[in-house]
Each structure stands twice: as C-alpha cells, then as structure tokens.
Amino acid sequence: MADIRFQALNVSGINVAEINGHTIDSKTGGEVAIGAGFILGISTGVVQIAIKATSIIPVIGHSLDLFSLHLAQEEFPVGFSHNGKTYVFPAKCTEHSGKSEAKTGMVTGDITITQAGPAVSI
C-alpha cells in the first residue's frame, strides 16, 4: 500500500488541515502592446499570485471553517516556499468547493487563495 503524505495548512503556526496538493499560479499582469502590424513589446504589470489547494481535510480538534472565511471575504496571511525562500502575502479565499462521499463519510474540498497585497520574501 502507498504511503500517502499530506502538506500542512498552518494558521498562526498551528496545523489546522492537511492538503493533498496545491498549484501556485503567478501572472505578471503585463499587456502586449501592438503597433502597425507588429508587437512593440509587453508592458510591466502587477504580479498576481493564486494558490489552488486540493483535497483539504481538517485536522481533528480545530474549527477552521474555510467556507465562512470565503463568505466573509476577510484577508489573512498566506505563505509558500519556493527555491529555499518563503513568500508571504495577505490573501483572500476567492473560490471554495466542498465535496463529500456518503460511503466513507469523508468530507474534503478545494479552495483558491488569491493575493490581496504585496508579497515579501522572508
């Protein structure tokens, strides 16, 4: 049998949920500038980061309600690691999808956390 491992979702340094996987999307926000029949260049835009977390399972004993966080549209700090650096930024839960399986009683979900302020490397 496979040894299934999860990534931790931490809030204020406390492990509140396990995530099966995540995708980090980063867009530069630049626009293509087109002249008379050719491309002049691409403008420098504002970087936008979104984290899509899949199969979120709450840890027993914690009451983090991601759907309530999504409905309230409140900002919260988020961080992720890349190339040995940790990037932290304020974010909001902009998408929420809940899933349940009657046979096993398992409840999971997917969320998208979108950047709401400047990202800093710590």
C-alpha positions in Angstrom: 0.0 0.0 0.0 1.2 3.5 -0.8 2.4 5.8 1.9 0.2 8.9 1.3 1.6 12.1 2.7 -0.1 15.5 3.0 1.1 19.1 3.2 0.1 21.0 6.3 -2.1 24.1 6.2 -0.9 26.3 9.1 -2.8 29.2 10.6 -0.8 31.2 13.2 1.7 28.4 13.4 -0.9 25.7 14.2 -1.6 22.8 11.8 -5.3 23.0 11.2 -5.7 21.0 7.9 -4.0 18.7 5.5 -3.8 19.4 1.8 -3.3 16.6 -0.8 -1.7 19.0 -3.2 -1.5 22.6 -4.4 -0.8 24.7 -7.5 0.7 28.1 -7.4 -0.3 30.4 -10.3 1.6 33.6 -10.9 0.7 36.1 -13.6 2.6 39.3 -14.4 -0.4 41.3 -15.4 1.5 42.7 -18.4 -0.2 43.6 -21.7 1.0 43.1 -25.2 1.5 46.5 -27.0 0.7 46.2 -30.7 1.8 48.8 -33.3 1.2 48.9 -37.0 1.3 45.2 -37.8 3.9 44.2 -35.2 4.4 43.8 -31.5 6.1 46.7 -29.8 6.6 45.0 -26.5 4.9 43.9 -23.3 4.1 46.3 -20.5 5.2 45.7 -16.9 2.2 44.8 -14.9 1.4 43.9 -11.3 2.2 40.3 -10.3 -0.8 38.4 -9.1 -0.4 35.1 -7.2 -3.1 32.5 -6.6 -2.8 29.2 -4.6 -5.2 26.4 -5.5 -5.3 23.8 -2.8 -6.9 20.4 -3.4 -8.4 17.8 -1.1 -8.4 19.7 2.1 -9.1 17.6 5.2 -9.5 19.4 8.6 -7.3 18.2 11.5 -9.4 16.9 14.4 -9.6 19.4 17.2 -9.5 22.6 15.1 -12.5 24.6 13.9 -11.1 26.4 10.9 -14.1 27.0 8.6 -12.8 27.8 5.2 -16.3 28.3 3.8 -17.0 31.0 6.5 -13.7 32.6 5.6 -14.7 32.6 2.0 -18.1 34.1 2.7 -16.7 36.8 5.0 -14.0 37.8 2.3 -11.6 38.6 5.1 -7.9 38.9 4.5 -5.4 36.5 6.2 -1.7 35.9 5.8 -0.5 33.1 3.5 2.9 31.8 2.7 4.5 29.2 0.4 8.1 28.0 -0.2 9.9 28.2 -3.5 13.6 27.6 -4.2 14.5 27.8 -0.5 12.6 31.0 0.1 9.3 31.6 1.8 7.0 34.1 0.3 4.2 35.7 2.5 1.3 37.9 1.4 -2.2 38.9 2.5 -4.8 36.9 0.7 -8.5 36.0 0.5 -10.3 32.7 -0.1 -11.8 33.6 -3.5 -13.1 30.1 -4.5 -14.5 27.3 -2.4 -15.7 23.8 -3.4 -16.9 21.3 -0.9 -17.0 17.5 -1.6 -18.5 14.7 0.4 -18.6 10.9 0.0 -21.6 9.1 1.6 -20.0 5.7 1.6 -16.9 6.7 3.6 -18.3 9.8 5.3 -15.3 11.7 4.1 -15.6 15.5 3.6 -13.0 17.3 1.6 -12.8 20.4 -0.5 -10.8 22.6 -2.9 -10.0 26.3 -2.4 -8.4 29.1 -4.3 -6.5 31.6 -2.2 -5.7 34.9 -4.1 -3.1 37.5 -3.3 -4.6 40.7 -1.8 -1.5 42.7 -1.2 2.3 42.8 -1.7 4.3 39.6 -1.5 7.5 39.6 0.5 10.3 37.1 0.7 11.4 36.1 4.2 
